[in-house]
Amino acid sequence: MSFSQCDKDVIITSSKTEYLNTRDSVQHTEMENTVIEINKSGITITPADSQERKMQWKIKKNSFPAFLCVLCFFASFA
């Protein structure tokens, strides 16, 4: 899987979530629906359709293309 859509919103869904520790090792895996939304202003990850566990980050203007390349690289192994 890969994406290359400049100035387009991207929504990725997953049925499995791997939670990492501070050393990037998998702590545990959950079979749950997770939604990842990416647009030019930010990233939102909502595991298990839970608004309480929603995580959001803002993207700086010049960092979006680099982040998207990294995301596409990892997504291609899924």
N, CA, C and O atoms as a GROMACS GRO file, in nm:
protein
  312
    1MET      N    1   0.084  -0.116   0.000
    1MET     CA    2   0.000   0.000   0.000
    1MET      C    3   0.089   0.123   0.000
    1MET      O    4   0.189   0.128   0.071
    2SER      N    5   0.053   0.221  -0.080
    2SER     CA    6   0.126   0.347  -0.078
    2SER      C    7   0.032   0.460  -0.121
    2SER      O    8  -0.069   0.437  -0.187
    3PHE      N    9   0.068   0.581  -0.082
    3PHE     CA   10  -0.012   0.699  -0.114
    3PHE      C   11   0.079   0.807  -0.169
    3PHE      O   12   0.194   0.820  -0.126
    4SER      N   13   0.028   0.883  -0.262
    4SER     CA   14   0.101   0.999  -0.312
    4SER      C   15  -0.002   1.100  -0.359
    4SER      O   16  -0.022   1.118  -0.479
    5GLN      N   17  -0.066   1.166  -0.267
    5GLN     CA   18  -0.173   1.260  -0.298
    5GLN      C   19  -0.143   1.395  -0.232
    5GLN      O   20  -0.177   1.415  -0.116
    6CYS      N   21  -0.081   1.483  -0.303
    6CYS     CA   22  -0.052   1.615  -0.248
    6CYS      C   23  -0.181   1.691  -0.223
    6CYS      O   24  -0.273   1.687  -0.305
    7ASP      N   25  -0.188   1.759  -0.111
    7ASP     CA   26  -0.302   1.841  -0.073
    7ASP      C   27  -0.434   1.765  -0.065
    7ASP      O   28  -0.540   1.826  -0.078
    8LYS      N   29  -0.430   1.635  -0.046
    8LYS     CA   30  -0.551   1.554  -0.030
    8LYS      C   31  -0.553   1.494   0.110
    8LYS      O   32  -0.448   1.460   0.164
    9ASP      N   33  -0.671   1.482   0.168
    9ASP     CA   34  -0.684   1.414   0.296
    9ASP      C   35  -0.674   1.264   0.273
    9ASP      O   36  -0.721   1.213   0.172
   10VAL      N   37  -0.613   1.193   0.368
   10VAL     CA   38  -0.596   1.049   0.358
   10VAL      C   39  -0.655   0.986   0.484
   10VAL      O   40  -0.629   1.032   0.595
   11ILE      N   41  -0.734   0.880   0.465
   11ILE     CA   42  -0.787   0.804   0.578
   11ILE      C   43  -0.743   0.659   0.560
   11ILE      O   44  -0.770   0.597   0.457
   12ILE      N   45  -0.677   0.606   0.662
   12ILE     CA   46  -0.630   0.467   0.662
   12ILE      C   47  -0.701   0.395   0.775
   12ILE      O   48  -0.711   0.448   0.886
   13THR      N   49  -0.752   0.276   0.749
   13THR     CA   50  -0.815   0.198   0.853
   13THR      C   51  -0.737   0.069   0.874
   13THR      O   52  -0.671   0.018   0.783
   14SER      N   53  -0.745   0.018   0.995
   14SER     CA   54  -0.673  -0.103   1.030
   14SER      C   55  -0.760  -0.186   1.125
   14SER      O   56  -0.840  -0.132   1.201
   15SER      N   57  -0.744  -0.317   1.119
   15SER     CA   58  -0.818  -0.404   1.210
   15SER      C   59  -0.729  -0.457   1.322
   15SER      O   60  -0.774  -0.532   1.408
   16LYS      N   61  -0.601  -0.417   1.320
   16LYS     CA   62  -0.507  -0.459   1.424
   16LYS      C   63  -0.421  -0.341   1.463
   16LYS      O   64  -0.373  -0.266   1.378
   17THR      N   65  -0.401  -0.324   1.595
   17THR     CA   66  -0.317  -0.215   1.645
   17THR      C   67  -0.206  -0.273   1.730
   17THR      O   68  -0.231  -0.354   1.820
   18GLU      N   69  -0.082  -0.232   1.701
   18GLU     CA   70   0.032  -0.274   1.782
   18GLU      C   71   0.076  -0.155   1.866
   18GLU      O   72   0.107  -0.048   1.813
   19TYR      N   73   0.079  -0.173   1.997
   19TYR     CA   74   0.120  -0.068   2.089
   19TYR      C   75   0.266  -0.088   2.123
   19TYR      O   76   0.308  -0.196   2.165
   20LEU      N   77   0.346   0.019   2.103
   20LEU     CA   78   0.490   0.013   2.124
   20LEU      C   79   0.529   0.076   2.256
   20LEU      O   80   0.460   0.164   2.308
   21ASN      N   81   0.642   0.029   2.311
   21ASN     CA   82   0.696   0.094   2.430
   21ASN      C   83   0.796   0.201   2.387
   21ASN      O   84   0.809   0.229   2.268
   22THR      N   85   0.866   0.260   2.481
   22THR     CA   86   0.960   0.368   2.449
   22THR      C   87   1.081   0.322   2.368
   22THR      O   88   1.153   0.404   2.312
   23ARG      N   89   1.103   0.192   2.362
   23ARG     CA   90   1.213   0.138   2.281
   23ARG      C   91   1.164   0.085   2.147
   23ARG      O   92   1.237   0.014   2.077
   24ASP      N   93   1.041   0.120   2.111
   24ASP     CA   94   0.979   0.079   1.984
   24ASP      C   95   0.960  -0.072   1.971
   24ASP      O   96   0.953  -0.124   1.860
   25SER      N   97   0.952  -0.141   2.083
   25SER     CA   98   0.920  -0.284   2.083
   25SER      C   99   0.771  -0.299   2.109
   25SER      O  100   0.712  -0.221   2.184
   26VAL      N  101   0.710  -0.398   2.048
   26VAL     CA  102   0.567  -0.420   2.064
   26VAL      C  103   0.537  -0.464   2.207
   26VAL      O  104   0.588  -0.566   2.253
   27GLN      N  105   0.453  -0.386   2.278
   27GLN     CA  106   0.410  -0.421   2.412
   27GLN      C  107   0.295  -0.520   2.408
   27GLN      O  108   0.297  -0.623   2.475
   28HIS      N  109   0.195  -0.487   2.326
   28HIS     CA  110   0.082  -0.578   2.307
   28HIS      C  111   0.010  -0.543   2.178
   28HIS      O  112   0.027  -0.434   2.122
   29THR      N  113  -0.069  -0.637   2.132
   29THR     CA  114  -0.144  -0.622   2.008
   29THR      C  115  -0.293  -0.637   2.037
   29THR      O  116  -0.334  -0.725   2.112
   30GLU      N  117  -0.371  -0.550   1.977
   30GLU     CA  118  -0.517  -0.556   1.993
   30GLU      C  119  -0.581  -0.574   1.857
   30GLU      O  120  -0.543  -0.508   1.760
   31MET      N  121  -0.678  -0.662   1.848
   31MET     CA  122  -0.758  -0.674   1.728
   31MET      C  123  -0.873  -0.574   1.744
   31MET      O  124  -0.974  -0.603   1.808
   32GLU      N  125  -0.856  -0.455   1.686
   32GLU     CA  126  -0.952  -0.347   1.700
   32GLU      C  127  -0.948  -0.260   1.575
   32GLU      O  128  -0.846  -0.251   1.508
   33ASN      N  129  -1.058  -0.197   1.545
   33ASN     CA  130  -1.063  -0.106   1.431
   33ASN      C  131  -1.000   0.026   1.470
   33ASN      O  132  -1.042   0.089   1.568
   34THR      N  133  -0.900   0.068   1.394
   34THR     CA  134  -0.832   0.195   1.419
   34THR      C  135  -0.840   0.279   1.293
   34THR      O  136  -0.825   0.227   1.182
   35VAL      N  137  -0.864   0.408   1.310
   35VAL     CA  138  -0.871   0.500   1.196
   35VAL      C  139  -0.758   0.602   1.210
   35VAL      O  140  -0.741   0.664   1.315
   36ILE      N  141  -0.681   0.619   1.102
   36ILE     CA  142  -0.574   0.718   1.096
   36ILE      C  143  -0.614   0.820   0.990
   36ILE      O  144  -0.631   0.785   0.873
   37GLU      N  145  -0.628   0.945   1.031
   37GLU     CA  146  -0.665   1.052   0.939
   37GLU      C  147  -0.547   1.147   0.926
   37GLU      O  148  -0.492   1.194   1.025
   38ILE      N  149  -0.509   1.175   0.801
   38ILE     CA  150  -0.395   1.263   0.775
   38ILE      C  151  -0.440   1.372   0.679
   38ILE      O  152  -0.496   1.343   0.573
   39ASN      N  153  -0.414   1.496   0.716
   39ASN     CA  154  -0.436   1.607   0.624
   39ASN      C  155  -0.319   1.703   0.639
   39ASN      O  156  -0.229   1.678   0.719
   40LYS      N  157  -0.320   1.811   0.564
   40LYS     CA  158  -0.202   1.897   0.567
   40LYS      C  159  -0.185   1.974   0.697
   40LYS      O  160  -0.080   2.035   0.718
   41SER      N  161  -0.286   1.973   0.785
   41SER     CA  162  -0.270   2.043   0.912
   41SER      C  163  -0.245   1.952   1.031
   41SER      O  164  -0.201   1.999   1.136
   42GLY      N  165  -0.272   1.820   1.017
   42GLY     CA  166  -0.251   1.734   1.131
   42GLY      C  167  -0.277   1.586   1.106
   42GLY      O  168  -0.319   1.546   0.997
   43ILE      N  169  -0.252   1.508   1.210
   43ILE     CA  170  -0.271   1.363   1.208
   43ILE      C  171  -0.358   1.327   1.327
   43ILE      O  172  -0.336   1.376   1.438
   44THR      N  173  -0.457   1.241   1.305
   44THR     CA  174  -0.542   1.194   1.413
   44THR      C  175  -0.546   1.041   1.407
   44THR      O  176  -0.571   0.984   1.301
   45ILE      N  177  -0.521   0.977   1.521
   45ILE     CA  178  -0.530   0.832   1.531
   45ILE      C  179  -0.638   0.802   1.635
   45ILE      O  180  -0.630   0.847   1.749
   46THR      N  181  -0.739   0.725   1.594
   46THR     CA  182  -0.849   0.690   1.683
   46THR      C  183  -0.857   0.538   1.694
   46THR      O  184  -0.916   0.473   1.607
   47PRO      N  185  -0.799   0.479   1.799
   47PRO     CA  186  -0.807   0.334   1.816
   47PRO      C  187  -0.943   0.291   1.870
   47PRO      O  188  -0.999   0.357   1.958
   48ALA      N  189  -0.994   0.182   1.818
   48ALA     CA  190  -1.118   0.119   1.865
   48ALA      C  191  -1.235   0.216   1.864
   48ALA      O  192  -1.325   0.206   1.948
   49ASP      N  193  -1.236   0.310   1.770
   49ASP     CA  194  -1.345   0.407   1.759
   49ASP      C  195  -1.373   0.478   1.891
   49ASP      O  196  -1.487   0.516   1.918
   50SER      N  197  -1.270   0.496   1.973
   50SER     CA  198  -1.285   0.556   2.106
   50SER      C  199  -1.239   0.700   2.106
   50SER      O  200  -1.120   0.728   2.088
   51GLN      N  201  -1.332   0.792   2.126
   51GLN     CA  202  -1.296   0.934   2.134
   51GLN      C  203  -1.208   0.962   2.255
   51GLN      O  204  -1.130   1.057   2.254
   52GLU      N  205  -1.219   0.880   2.359
   52GLU     CA  206  -1.138   0.898   2.480
   52GLU      C  207  -0.991   0.866   2.454
   52GLU      O  208  -0.903   0.922   2.520
   53ARG      N  209  -0.962   0.777   2.360
   53ARG     CA  210  -0.824   0.736   2.331
   53ARG      C  211  -0.768   0.803   2.206
   53ARG      O  212  -0.660   0.767   2.160
   54LYS      N  213  -0.839   0.900   2.152
   54LYS     CA  214  -0.797   0.968   2.030
   54LYS      C  215  -0.666   1.045   2.055
   54LYS      O  216  -0.650   1.109   2.158
   55MET      N  217  -0.575   1.036   1.959
   55MET     CA  218  -0.447   1.108   1.966
   55MET      C  219  -0.438   1.201   1.845
   55MET      O  220  -0.472   1.163   1.734
   56GLN      N  221  -0.392   1.323   1.868
   56GLN     CA  222  -0.381   1.421   1.761
   56GLN      C  223  -0.247   1.492   1.765
   56GLN      O  224  -0.193   1.520   1.872
   57TRP      N  225  -0.194   1.522   1.645
   57TRP     CA  226  -0.070   1.598   1.631
   57TRP      C  227  -0.089   1.700   1.521
   57TRP      O  228  -0.157   1.675   1.422
   58LYS      N  229  -0.028   1.817   1.540
   58LYS     CA  230  -0.028   1.919   1.436
   58LYS      C  231   0.095   1.897   1.348
   58LYS      O  232   0.200   1.854   1.395
   59ILE      N  233   0.080   1.927   1.220
   59ILE     CA  234   0.192   1.916   1.125
   59ILE      C  235   0.237   2.056   1.089
   59ILE      O  236   0.157   2.142   1.052
   60LYS      N  237   0.368   2.078   1.101
   60LYS     CA  238   0.423   2.205   1.058
   60LYS      C  239   0.422   2.210   0.906
   60LYS      O  240   0.426   2.106   0.840
   61LYS      N  241   0.416   2.326   0.852
   61LYS     CA  242   0.399   2.345   0.708
   61LYS      C  243   0.498   2.263   0.624
   61LYS      O  244   0.457   2.200   0.527
   62ASN      N  245   0.625   2.264   0.658
   62ASN     CA  246   0.726   2.198   0.575
   62ASN      C  247   0.754   2.053   0.613
   62ASN      O  248   0.838   1.989   0.548
   63SER      N  249   0.689   1.999   0.715
   63SER     CA  250   0.721   1.864   0.759
   63SER      C  251   0.628   1.758   0.700
   63SER      O  252   0.657   1.639   0.708
   64PHE      N  253   0.516   1.799   0.640
   64PHE     CA  254   0.417   1.702   0.592
   64PHE      C  255   0.471   1.606   0.486
   64PHE      O  256   0.452   1.486   0.501
   65PRO      N  257   0.537   1.653   0.378
   65PRO     CA  258   0.585   1.558   0.277
   65PRO      C  259   0.680   1.453   0.333
   65PRO      O  260   0.673   1.336   0.295
   66ALA      N  261   0.769   1.493   0.422
   66ALA     CA  262   0.863   1.397   0.480
   66ALA      C  263   0.790   1.294   0.565
   66ALA      O  264   0.821   1.175   0.558
   67PHE      N  265   0.692   1.339   0.645
   67PHE     CA  266   0.617   1.245   0.728
   67PHE      C  267   0.540   1.147   0.641
   67PHE      O  268   0.538   1.027   0.670
   68LEU      N  269   0.477   1.197   0.534
   68LEU     CA  270   0.398   1.110   0.448
   68LEU      C  271   0.487   1.004   0.383
   68LEU      O  272   0.444   0.890   0.367
   69CYS      N  273   0.608   1.039   0.346
   69CYS     CA  274   0.701   0.942   0.288
   69CYS      C  275   0.734   0.833   0.390
   69CYS      O  276   0.737   0.715   0.354
   70VAL      N  277   0.757   0.870   0.515
   70VAL     CA  278   0.787   0.773   0.619
   70VAL      C  279   0.666   0.684   0.643
   70VAL      O  280   0.680   0.562   0.655
   71LEU      N  281   0.547   0.743   0.649
   71LEU     CA  282   0.425   0.665   0.669
   71LEU      C  283   0.405   0.565   0.556
   71LEU      O  284   0.372   0.449   0.580
   72CYS      N  285   0.426   0.609   0.433
   72CYS     CA  286   0.409   0.519   0.318
   72CYS      C  287   0.510   0.405   0.323
   72CYS      O  288   0.477   0.292   0.287
   73PHE      N  289   0.632   0.434   0.366
   73PHE     CA  290   0.734   0.331   0.376
   73PHE      C  291   0.690   0.220   0.472
   73PHE      O  292   0.699   0.102   0.439
   74PHE      N  293   0.643   0.260   0.591
   74PHE     CA  294   0.601   0.160   0.690
   74PHE      C  295   0.472   0.090   0.647
   74PHE      O  296   0.456  -0.029   0.671
   75ALA      N  297   0.380   0.163   0.585
   75ALA     CA  298   0.253   0.104   0.542
   75ALA      C  299   0.275  -0.002   0.435
   75ALA      O  300   0.196  -0.095   0.423
   76SER      N  301   0.381   0.012   0.357
   76SER     CA  302   0.405  -0.085   0.250
   76SER      C  303   0.442  -0.223   0.306
   76SER      O  304   0.435  -0.322   0.233
   77PHE      N  305   0.480  -0.231   0.432
   77PHE     CA  306   0.513  -0.360   0.493
   77PHE      C  307   0.394  -0.425   0.563
   77PHE      O  308   0.403  -0.539   0.608
   78ALA      N  309   0.284  -0.352   0.573
   78ALA     CA  310   0.166  -0.404   0.644
   78ALA      C  311   0.098  -0.515   0.567
   78ALA      O  312  -0.003  -0.569   0.613
   0.00000   0.00000   0.00000
